[in-house]
Amino acid sequence: MNKEMSKPLKQAAILLGAVIILIGCLGTASNGVTASPFQFILFLFGLAIGLAITISAVTGIFLAAIAMSNKKAACEMWNSLKSNFGQG
């Protein structure tokens, strides 16, 4: 990974972590009691699934938009993405 993208990626991770901790501290159950550790773990699990689905959808939309203008470039991006994740 190049150094230009390292700093924004770290900042985004810190911000996401702070938001998760804030939501975990402020989250309450329906009866007004502070959320249990199990509920917090369940929240993190749901957040991870939602984040993965969102990233996949945005990547798909981006590649579809590129394919509308240049199919070869979209194919190259897809193959590069697959090789970066070790699936191709």
Sequence and secondary structure as in RCSB ss.txt:
>XXXX:A:sequence
MNKEMSKPLKQAAILLGAVIILIGCLGTASNGVTASPFQFILFLFGLAIGLAITISAVTGIFLAAIAMSNKKAAC
EMWNSLKSNFGQG
>XXXX:A:secstr
  HHHHHHHHHHHHHHHHHHHHHHHH B TTS B  HHHHHHHHHHHHHHHHHHHHHHHHHHHHHHHHH HHHHH
HHHHHHHHHTT  
